[in-house]
């Protein structure tokens, strides 16, 4: 038999192998095999069996080992991954293998690991330990609290040494046994036992939205546009309840790993069914176990970030995307897929509904509503009678700033703290200062590997490039003139935190950014302190903008509302308006009224006025008109051909040569045109020089025909060995 195998290589093709007759009965599409590939051995995925090869059978290499007796990747997921590979012009083998957990890619068996656990023996309950045997007492308490057994990892996590465990074992106080895990299965939960707590009573808008979503059967796409705090999550929960009552599974995608724990906690509090999290913070073993539980329907609710779209579903019933507008759903390197768009494709294949939720929907989604492809429900009232926050534009012209904060803003912060509430200060820049500048000659510390300035950090002290992750000590003198007068320029979250600590010494300042939450459990501890309700000031980046519920926050201060007003990216205004409204939505979510202060040098800017006085929908309508007039997405379709090389000019010359080949080709479809090549907005990054060619098409089909032609040229181009290239379909940014 000859089989077709997908291998994790950068080649855009499948590979034929011979299979011994003794293994032919075991093989089927979706099984993994070990095969020779050059001088290596690779794990591949069988795509088709008993195929006709274009090569003579004698020239084909033979499969070394069949790793599975049944498919690890079912037909539905294989279809999705292959569709994505073709749509995004990514090697099919790489795409299929990314749909598997990393342990399966390495050849590990696709089953739960049998674990050695420890449990108390019958005599342990009568033990009387010495008063000073604190560690032994801790182990005894742990064993008695967990009669089903505890793992070595849990014992270590409790701070109990292996020596204490060995002492217990030598005295017969503890015994080991092999645990054969059987996750709680979906069928173990009776329909009447689904809920831990009763659903909340929906207001008129919520009830209508739920009714409209549940009315159609089969595949349909529903956009739930609700202002922040309007109770979108409660609509999700009640839609999920209908799905669970039908014995089905639900997949929920959230944009950030930081949102996963609170989302999981909320869903576990409501439902008496297994709820699993899937995100990059899990260990390889945890991820595989969660993947297996989803595959055999042990897990009923699956919550994850972008990559969770490739989770198997034994009984699919519903896919939900929270904050559907968020750019985090688009992979920005390697396999550049959009989890939002793949969710729609997958739901169509499965004939199940999709529920998209956002306070600030993407312009693409609103355009699809206009075309009748999506159904729309709006929630314009905040849940529980909470009022929408009041907006104020604070004109910075002529104002003196300290750490990016004006005196009028400081006064407002003090007023809210005196009222016993909390304040959120938003600044989307990590570190102490965006740059370190010499006060004598004006030289700025720059990254040697990127066209970017090094960011100054104070805890711990160092310079850090946030683009390539290069870190260096803080220099004592200027490298240009030798002066020792080096000063921080601008403000980041660390500097703002320091300044506010000096201004409000009796108030707790909590900084929330990627640096302060890097350690495991740090984010949970910060959230716990915030939810205790004591007056405090939260200083943070966009991590604070997404989905968090801070009932005691009554003032949101946006220090730099101008940062995206004049972006070269045509999506800049959309992203800025979404970020402003998402951050503003953290204010006044309970009984206390909320206030939002935007510091700006452009208080007359039409976009700011449209957002504040007319709302997001007015801004979106105007922006869509501008996009239509300019022929920009969603009224056209884009792809970026990116190239990077170790020498300046190589990438641009490579793309220029490709453009000439396209222009000379007789096969190019009509309705497509290209711009460039031109250097990337940040030309040098991580030591490589980057360039890009923008390709546009009025029709998606014509664009993909052109990209197919382009791919053939790329694979045959003589200069491809010294340039690394990639195709980005539907790009969200040009960086």
Beta strands, then each sheet from edge to edge (+ up, - down):
strand 1: 2-7
strand 2: 15-18
strand 3: 32-37
strand 4: 40-48
strand 5: 63-66
strand 6: 115-120
strand 7: 174-179
strand 8: 221-226
strand 9: 249-253
strand 10: 275-278
strand 11: 301-304
strand 12: 316-322
strand 13: 353-358
strand 14: 375-379
strand 15: 390-395
strand 16: 401-402
strand 17: 405-406
strand 18: 422-426
strand 19: 435-438
strand 20: 455-458
strand 21: 461-464
strand 22: 471-472
strand 23: 486-489
strand 24: 508-512
strand 25: 536-540
strand 26: 553-558
strand 27: 595-600
strand 28: 637-645
strand 29: 672-685
strand 30: 688-697
strand 31: 724-729
sheet 1: 2+ 1- 4+ 3- 5+
sheet 2: 6+ 7-
sheet 3: 10+ 11+ 9+ 12+ 13+ 8+ 14+
sheet 4: 15+ 27+ 26+ 18+ 25+ 24+
sheet 5: 16+ 17-
sheet 6: 19+ 23-
sheet 7: 20+ 21- 22+
sheet 8: 29+ 30- 28+ 31-
end
